[in-house]
């Protein structure tokens, strides 16, 4: 029984580490230098670009997206 618990613990730890593998995060500041001078149209365009990128990455990972 102890051997099963040990194997289960090792397998769980391995799965957790595998789950962290992948592409390194591309951290972007929440507030950009030019934010105060953007027009509404520019903000909407930037949001669309971000949403398109999120969809692209989700498909790359095999997630269901609409």
C-alpha positions in Angstrom: 0.0 0.0 0.0 2.9 2.4 0.8 4.4 1.7 -2.6 1.1 2.6 -4.3 0.9 5.9 -2.4 4.5 6.7 -3.3 3.9 5.9 -7.0 0.7 8.0 -6.9 2.6 10.9 -5.4 5.4 10.8 -7.9 2.9 10.5 -10.8 0.9 13.5 -9.5 4.0 15.6 -9.1 5.1 14.7 -12.6 1.7 15.7 -14.0 1.8 19.0 -12.2 5.3 19.7 -13.7 4.2 18.7 -17.2 1.2 21.0 -16.9 3.6 24.0 -16.4 5.6 23.2 -19.5 5.1 25.1 -22.7 5.6 28.6 -24.0 7.0 31.2 -21.7 4.5 33.9 -20.9 4.9 37.2 -22.8 4.2 39.7 -20.1 2.8 43.0 -21.2 2.2 46.0 -19.0 -1.4 46.7 -18.2 -1.0 50.4 -18.9 1.0 51.4 -21.9 2.8 54.8 -22.3 0.6 55.9 -25.2 -2.8 54.9 -23.6 -3.8 58.5 -22.7 -3.7 59.6 -26.3 -5.6 56.7 -27.9 -8.9 57.4 -29.6 -11.9 55.2 -29.0 -11.4 53.6 -32.5 -7.8 52.8 -31.7 -8.8 51.2 -28.4 -11.4 49.0 -30.1 -8.9 48.0 -32.8 -6.4 47.0 -30.1 -9.0 45.0 -28.2 -9.9 43.2 -31.5 -6.2 42.3 -32.1 -5.9 41.0 -28.6 -9.0 38.9 -28.9 -7.9 37.5 -32.2 -4.5 36.5 -30.7 -6.3 34.8 -27.8 -8.4 32.8 -30.2 -5.3 31.9 -32.2 -3.5 30.7 -29.1 -6.5 28.8 -27.9 -6.8 26.9 -31.2 -3.1 26.2 -31.1 -3.6 24.5 -27.7 -6.6 22.6 -29.0 -9.2 24.4 -26.9 -12.7 24.9 -28.2 -13.3 28.5 -29.3 -16.2 30.0 -31.2 
